[in-house]
Each structure stands twice: as structure tokens, then as C-alpha cells.
Amino acid sequence: MATKYWIAGNPNGEVTDAQVQALKSLSTADLDELDDLAAALPMAAVADLDQDISATYVEAEVQALSDKVDALLAALRTAKLLT
């Protein structure tokens, strides 16, 4: 007779023996490898925009915001997290 497993809190979430064994086989080393992979993504550093906005916006403040958004989008594209 096969052992049955369910996802906690979900009586309809039955999982197979193979799925349970796959989860059981995950080790801390596997998770460390995923952390290393995430750390290796080519994500460019983007500095904080340390800017106070005046009561009446000036062109330079708005341009600085636009430039920062462009830098963030470029970093996401470089990391292939955005197309």
C-alpha cells in the first residue's frame, strides 16, 4: 500500500512519493548553490538617488528621477530580468 502525502492545510493537495522524495533529497548545499547562482547574476549596482524634492519641481530634479529609472531598467535588462 502506497503512502499518501498532502500539502499542509490543503486536503486536495496530494503529492506523489516521487515529489516527496525529491523534496527530501534537497540539502543545504543545494540551497547554497542557488544563493551562489543568484549572487552571480550580472546585476549592475545602481546608487541611491539621494535627492530632496523642492516645493516647485525644477527640471534638474525631474531629469535626475528619469535618469535613475533608466539606470534601474538598464540594470534589470543586463541581468536578463527584463526584456
Distance bins in CASP14 RR format, pairs under 12 A and 6 or more apart:
PFRMAT RR
TARGET T0000
AUTHOR 0000-0000-0000
RMODE 2
METHOD distances of the structure
MODEL  1
1 17 0 0 0 0 0 1 0 0 0 0 0
2 14 0 0 0 0 0 1 0 0 0 0 0
2 15 0 0 0 0 0 1 0 0 0 0 0
2 16 0 0 0 0 1 0 0 0 0 0 0
2 17 1 0 0 1 0 0 0 0 0 0 0
2 18 0 0 0 0 0 1 0 0 0 0 0
2 20 0 0 0 0 0 1 0 0 0 0 0
3 14 0 0 0 0 0 1 0 0 0 0 0
3 15 0 0 0 0 0 1 0 0 0 0 0
3 16 0 0 0 0 0 1 0 0 0 0 0
3 17 1 0 0 1 0 0 0 0 0 0 0
3 18 0 0 0 0 0 1 0 0 0 0 0
3 20 0 0 0 0 1 0 0 0 0 0 0
3 21 0 0 0 0 0 1 0 0 0 0 0
4 11 0 0 0 0 0 1 0 0 0 0 0
4 13 0 0 0 0 0 1 0 0 0 0 0
4 14 1 0 0 1 0 0 0 0 0 0 0
4 15 0 0 0 0 1 0 0 0 0 0 0
4 16 0 0 0 0 1 0 0 0 0 0 0
4 17 0 0 0 0 1 0 0 0 0 0 0
4 19 0 0 0 0 0 1 0 0 0 0 0
4 20 0 0 0 0 1 0 0 0 0 0 0
5 11 0 0 0 0 0 1 0 0 0 0 0
5 13 0 0 0 0 1 0 0 0 0 0 0
5 14 1 0 0 1 0 0 0 0 0 0 0
5 15 1 0 1 0 0 0 0 0 0 0 0
5 16 1 0 0 1 0 0 0 0 0 0 0
5 17 1 0 0 1 0 0 0 0 0 0 0
5 18 0 0 0 0 0 1 0 0 0 0 0
5 19 1 0 0 1 0 0 0 0 0 0 0
5 20 1 0 1 0 0 0 0 0 0 0 0
5 21 0 0 0 0 0 1 0 0 0 0 0
5 22 0 0 0 0 0 1 0 0 0 0 0
5 23 0 0 0 0 1 0 0 0 0 0 0
5 24 0 0 0 0 0 1 0 0 0 0 0
6 12 0 0 0 0 1 0 0 0 0 0 0
6 13 1 0 1 0 0 0 0 0 0 0 0
6 14 1 0 1 0 0 0 0 0 0 0 0
6 15 1 0 0 1 0 0 0 0 0 0 0
6 16 0 0 0 0 0 1 0 0 0 0 0
6 19 0 0 0 0 0 1 0 0 0 0 0
6 20 0 0 0 0 0 1 0 0 0 0 0
7 13 1 0 1 0 0 0 0 0 0 0 0
7 14 1 0 0 1 0 0 0 0 0 0 0
7 15 1 0 0 1 0 0 0 0 0 0 0
7 16 0 0 0 0 0 1 0 0 0 0 0
7 19 0 0 0 0 1 0 0 0 0 0 0
7 20 0 0 0 0 0 1 0 0 0 0 0
7 23 0 0 0 0 0 1 0 0 0 0 0
8 15 0 0 0 0 0 1 0 0 0 0 0
13 19 0 0 0 0 0 1 0 0 0 0 0
14 20 0 0 0 0 0 1 0 0 0 0 0
15 21 0 0 0 0 0 1 0 0 0 0 0
15 22 0 0 0 0 1 0 0 0 0 0 0
15 23 0 0 0 0 1 0 0 0 0 0 0
15 24 0 0 0 0 0 1 0 0 0 0 0
16 22 0 0 0 0 1 0 0 0 0 0 0
16 23 0 0 0 0 0 1 0 0 0 0 0
17 23 0 0 0 0 0 1 0 0 0 0 0
17 24 0 0 0 0 0 1 0 0 0 0 0
18 24 0 0 0 0 0 1 0 0 0 0 0
18 25 0 0 0 0 0 1 0 0 0 0 0
19 25 0 0 0 0 0 1 0 0 0 0 0
19 26 0 0 0 0 0 1 0 0 0 0 0
20 26 0 0 0 0 0 1 0 0 0 0 0
22 30 0 0 0 0 0 1 0 0 0 0 0
23 30 0 0 0 0 0 1 0 0 0 0 0
24 30 0 0 0 0 0 1 0 0 0 0 0
26 32 0 0 0 0 0 1 0 0 0 0 0
26 33 0 0 0 0 0 1 0 0 0 0 0
26 34 0 0 0 0 1 0 0 0 0 0 0
27 33 0 0 0 0 1 0 0 0 0 0 0
27 34 0 0 0 0 0 1 0 0 0 0 0
28 34 0 0 0 0 0 1 0 0 0 0 0
28 35 0 0 0 0 0 1 0 0 0 0 0
29 35 0 0 0 0 0 1 0 0 0 0 0
29 36 0 0 0 0 0 1 0 0 0 0 0
30 36 0 0 0 0 0 1 0 0 0 0 0
30 37 0 0 0 0 0 1 0 0 0 0 0
31 37 0 0 0 0 0 1 0 0 0 0 0
31 38 0 0 0 0 0 1 0 0 0 0 0
32 38 0 0 0 0 0 1 0 0 0 0 0
32 39 0 0 0 0 0 1 0 0 0 0 0
33 39 0 0 0 0 0 1 0 0 0 0 0
33 40 0 0 0 0 0 1 0 0 0 0 0
34 40 0 0 0 0 0 1 0 0 0 0 0
34 41 0 0 0 0 0 1 0 0 0 0 0
35 41 0 0 0 0 0 1 0 0 0 0 0
38 79 0 0 0 0 0 1 0 0 0 0 0
38 81 0 0 0 0 0 1 0 0 0 0 0
39 79 0 0 0 0 0 1 0 0 0 0 0
40 79 0 0 0 0 0 1 0 0 0 0 0
41 75 0 0 0 0 0 1 0 0 0 0 0
41 76 0 0 0 0 0 1 0 0 0 0 0
41 78 0 0 0 0 1 0 0 0 0 0 0
41 79 1 0 1 0 0 0 0 0 0 0 0
41 80 1 0 0 1 0 0 0 0 0 0 0
41 81 1 0 0 1 0 0 0 0 0 0 0
42 74 0 0 0 0 0 1 0 0 0 0 0
42 75 0 0 0 0 1 0 0 0 0 0 0
42 76 0 0 0 0 0 1 0 0 0 0 0
42 77 0 0 0 0 0 1 0 0 0 0 0
42 78 1 0 1 0 0 0 0 0 0 0 0
42 79 1 0 1 0 0 0 0 0 0 0 0
42 80 1 0 0 1 0 0 0 0 0 0 0
42 81 0 0 0 0 0 1 0 0 0 0 0
43 71 0 0 0 0 0 1 0 0 0 0 0
43 72 0 0 0 0 0 1 0 0 0 0 0
43 74 0 0 0 0 0 1 0 0 0 0 0
43 75 1 0 1 0 0 0 0 0 0 0 0
43 76 1 0 0 1 0 0 0 0 0 0 0
43 77 0 0 0 0 0 1 0 0 0 0 0
43 78 1 0 0 1 0 0 0 0 0 0 0
43 79 1 0 1 0 0 0 0 0 0 0 0
43 80 0 0 0 0 1 0 0 0 0 0 0
43 81 1 0 0 1 0 0 0 0 0 0 0
43 82 0 0 0 0 0 1 0 0 0 0 0
44 71 0 0 0 0 1 0 0 0 0 0 0
44 72 0 0 0 0 1 0 0 0 0 0 0
44 73 0 0 0 0 0 1 0 0 0 0 0
44 74 1 0 0 1 0 0 0 0 0 0 0
44 75 1 0 1 0 0 0 0 0 0 0 0
44 76 0 0 0 0 1 0 0 0 0 0 0
44 77 0 0 0 0 1 0 0 0 0 0 0
44 78 1 0 1 0 0 0 0 0 0 0 0
44 79 1 0 0 1 0 0 0 0 0 0 0
44 81 0 0 0 0 0 1 0 0 0 0 0
45 71 0 0 0 0 1 0 0 0 0 0 0
45 72 0 0 0 0 0 1 0 0 0 0 0
45 74 0 0 0 0 0 1 0 0 0 0 0
45 75 1 0 0 1 0 0 0 0 0 0 0
45 78 0 0 0 0 0 1 0 0 0 0 0
45 79 0 0 0 0 0 1 0 0 0 0 0
46 67 0 0 0 0 0 1 0 0 0 0 0
46 68 1 0 0 1 0 0 0 0 0 0 0
46 69 0 0 0 0 0 1 0 0 0 0 0
46 70 0 0 0 0 0 1 0 0 0 0 0
46 71 1 0 1 0 0 0 0 0 0 0 0
46 72 1 0 1 0 0 0 0 0 0 0 0
46 73 0 0 0 0 1 0 0 0 0 0 0
46 74 0 0 0 0 1 0 0 0 0 0 0
46 75 1 0 1 0 0 0 0 0 0 0 0
46 76 0 0 0 0 1 0 0 0 0 0 0
46 78 0 0 0 0 0 1 0 0 0 0 0
46 79 0 0 0 0 0 1 0 0 0 0 0
47 64 0 0 0 0 0 1 0 0 0 0 0
47 67 0 0 0 0 0 1 0 0 0 0 0
47 68 0 0 0 0 1 0 0 0 0 0 0
47 71 0 0 0 0 1 0 0 0 0 0 0
47 72 0 0 0 0 0 1 0 0 0 0 0
47 75 0 0 0 0 0 1 0 0 0 0 0
48 64 0 0 0 0 0 1 0 0 0 0 0
48 68 0 0 0 0 1 0 0 0 0 0 0
48 71 0 0 0 0 0 1 0 0 0 0 0
48 72 0 0 0 0 0 1 0 0 0 0 0
49 61 0 0 0 0 1 0 0 0 0 0 0
49 62 0 0 0 0 0 1 0 0 0 0 0
49 63 0 0 0 0 0 1 0 0 0 0 0
49 64 1 0 0 1 0 0 0 0 0 0 0
49 65 1 0 0 1 0 0 0 0 0 0 0
49 66 0 0 0 0 0 1 0 0 0 0 0
49 67 0 0 0 0 1 0 0 0 0 0 0
49 68 1 0 1 0 0 0 0 0 0 0 0
49 69 0 0 0 0 1 0 0 0 0 0 0
49 70 0 0 0 0 0 1 0 0 0 0 0
49 71 0 0 0 0 1 0 0 0 0 0 0
49 72 0 0 0 0 1 0 0 0 0 0 0
50 64 0 0 0 0 1 0 0 0 0 0 0
50 68 0 0 0 0 0 1 0 0 0 0 0
51 57 0 0 0 0 0 1 0 0 0 0 0
51 58 0 0 0 0 0 1 0 0 0 0 0
51 60 0 0 0 0 1 0 0 0 0 0 0
51 61 1 0 0 1 0 0 0 0 0 0 0
51 62 0 0 0 0 0 1 0 0 0 0 0
51 63 0 0 0 0 0 1 0 0 0 0 0
51 64 1 0 1 0 0 0 0 0 0 0 0
51 65 1 0 0 1 0 0 0 0 0 0 0
51 67 0 0 0 0 0 1 0 0 0 0 0
51 68 0 0 0 0 1 0 0 0 0 0 0
52 58 0 0 0 0 0 1 0 0 0 0 0
52 61 0 0 0 0 1 0 0 0 0 0 0
52 64 0 0 0 0 0 1 0 0 0 0 0
53 60 0 0 0 0 0 1 0 0 0 0 0
53 61 1 0 1 0 0 0 0 0 0 0 0
53 62 0 0 0 0 1 0 0 0 0 0 0
53 64 0 0 0 0 1 0 0 0 0 0 0
53 65 0 0 0 0 1 0 0 0 0 0 0
54 60 0 0 0 0 1 0 0 0 0 0 0
54 61 1 0 0 1 0 0 0 0 0 0 0
54 62 0 0 0 0 0 1 0 0 0 0 0
54 64 0 0 0 0 0 1 0 0 0 0 0
55 61 0 0 0 0 0 1 0 0 0 0 0
56 62 0 0 0 0 0 1 0 0 0 0 0
57 63 0 0 0 0 0 1 0 0 0 0 0
57 64 0 0 0 0 0 1 0 0 0 0 0
57 65 0 0 0 0 1 0 0 0 0 0 0
57 66 0 0 0 0 0 1 0 0 0 0 0
58 64 0 0 0 0 1 0 0 0 0 0 0
58 65 0 0 0 0 0 1 0 0 0 0 0
59 65 0 0 0 0 0 1 0 0 0 0 0
59 66 0 0 0 0 0 1 0 0 0 0 0
60 66 0 0 0 0 0 1 0 0 0 0 0
60 67 0 0 0 0 0 1 0 0 0 0 0
61 67 0 0 0 0 0 1 0 0 0 0 0
61 68 0 0 0 0 0 1 0 0 0 0 0
62 68 0 0 0 0 0 1 0 0 0 0 0
62 69 0 0 0 0 0 1 0 0 0 0 0
63 69 0 0 0 0 0 1 0 0 0 0 0
63 70 0 0 0 0 0 1 0 0 0 0 0
64 70 0 0 0 0 0 1 0 0 0 0 0
64 71 0 0 0 0 0 1 0 0 0 0 0
65 71 0 0 0 0 0 1 0 0 0 0 0
65 72 0 0 0 0 0 1 0 0 0 0 0
66 72 0 0 0 0 0 1 0 0 0 0 0
66 73 0 0 0 0 0 1 0 0 0 0 0
67 73 0 0 0 0 0 1 0 0 0 0 0
67 74 0 0 0 0 0 1 0 0 0 0 0
68 74 0 0 0 0 0 1 0 0 0 0 0
68 75 0 0 0 0 0 1 0 0 0 0 0
69 75 0 0 0 0 0 1 0 0 0 0 0
69 76 0 0 0 0 0 1 0 0 0 0 0
70 76 0 0 0 0 0 1 0 0 0 0 0
70 77 0 0 0 0 0 1 0 0 0 0 0
71 77 0 0 0 0 0 1 0 0 0 0 0
71 78 0 0 0 0 0 1 0 0 0 0 0
72 78 0 0 0 0 0 1 0 0 0 0 0
72 79 0 0 0 0 0 1 0 0 0 0 0
72 81 0 0 0 0 0 1 0 0 0 0 0
72 82 0 0 0 0 1 0 0 0 0 0 0
73 79 0 0 0 0 0 1 0 0 0 0 0
73 81 0 0 0 0 0 1 0 0 0 0 0
73 82 1 0 0 1 0 0 0 0 0 0 0
73 83 0 0 0 0 0 1 0 0 0 0 0
74 81 0 0 0 0 0 1 0 0 0 0 0
74 82 0 0 0 0 1 0 0 0 0 0 0
75 81 0 0 0 0 1 0 0 0 0 0 0
75 82 0 0 0 0 1 0 0 0 0 0 0
76 82 1 1 0 0 0 0 0 0 0 0 0
76 83 0 0 0 0 1 0 0 0 0 0 0
77 83 1 0 0 1 0 0 0 0 0 0 0
END
